[in-house]
Amino acid sequence: MDPRLTLVTLGVADLARASRFYEALGWTRSAYASEGVAFFQLGGLVLSLYPHTALAEDAGVAVEGSGFRGFALAHNTASRAETDAVLAEAVRAGATLVKPARDAFWGGYSGYFADPDGTLWEVAWNPDLIPRADGTVRLPA
Amino acid sequence: MDPRLTLVTLGVADLARASRFYEALGWTRSAYASEGVAFFQLGGLVLSLYPHTALAEDAGVAVEGSGFRGFALAHNTASRAETDAVLAEAVRAGATLVKPARDAFWGGYSGYFADPDGTLWEVAWNPDLIPRADGTVRLPA
């Protein structure tokens, strides 16, 4: 299995609301297959918003679930200032500030917001993981 | 906020077990910051395995949670045959087959496996979303 993660699907309670939030971040909803799903091109991968119930159905798993979902997406930044700015921008777009940015024990600076469905996004400045011009990151060798 | 998703963190119950699973897929655990966390470079983004409790603590959210976690990661493939092969490989590495691959209403062919912590991975052949040589995908214009 090639080391490849090409698409992340978030199950959402209200597709229009979720899509509006990511569009309010300044992201562009793709015109591709836009019936009942919303796709956003993020560099070389795709973020997909799909109704929570339909996602469970597609995988054939029970839809019931509650509480901590056990994952977080991250948006690495180039500086502490960019970290603060991105968190503020997310809040203006309708996110909940879950944790204001602060110094992290691992030497960086990070905070968290939650999207309207509670998906956790960490916004992190990690001096070892600065995004390249094309938006990708590479772990130090 | 630039359209960028640079890292995905999965909260895991047993870091060694989770890391062994992804290594058994043929993925290389990075030597970077390997104390208490496991990083895998997947093209231009990073998959991070981190103890479930520590992830909740880092975000400052309650750790309790159960049932459907409302998200899925996806591994796009170049063919139906590759889809079947990847699902079989994941199962050999210790995954649970959640849904054998079958034709999808959207014109592709996909199935799901779950990693040892229950994270859903869709393995999907989508003729509109064939991975490029560098492992990235691009939505049709």
Interface residues (C-beta under 8 A of the other chain):
Chain A: M1 D2 P3 R4 L5 T6 L7 V8 T9 L10 G11 L25 G26 W27 T28 S30 A31 Y32 A33 F39 F40 Q41 L42 G43 G44 L45 V46 L47 S48 H52 L55 A56 D58 A59 G60 V61 A62 V63 E64 G65 S66 G67 F68 R69 G70 F71 A72 L73 A74 H75 N76 V86 E89 A90 A93 V98 K99 W106 Y112 D117 T119 L120 E122 A124 D128 L129 P131 R132 D134 G135 T136 V137 R138 L139 P140 A141
Chain B: M1 D2 P3 R4 L5 T6 L7 V8 T9 L10 G11 L25 G26 W27 T28 S30 A31 Y32 A33 F39 F40 Q41 L42 G43 G44 L45 V46 L47 S48 H52 L55 A56 D58 A59 G60 V61 A62 V63 E64 G65 S66 G67 F68 R69 G70 F71 A72 L73 A74 H75 N76 V86 E89 A90 A93 V98 K99 W106 Y112 D117 T119 L120 E122 A124 D128 L129 P131 R132 D134 G135 T136 V137 R138 L139 P140 A141
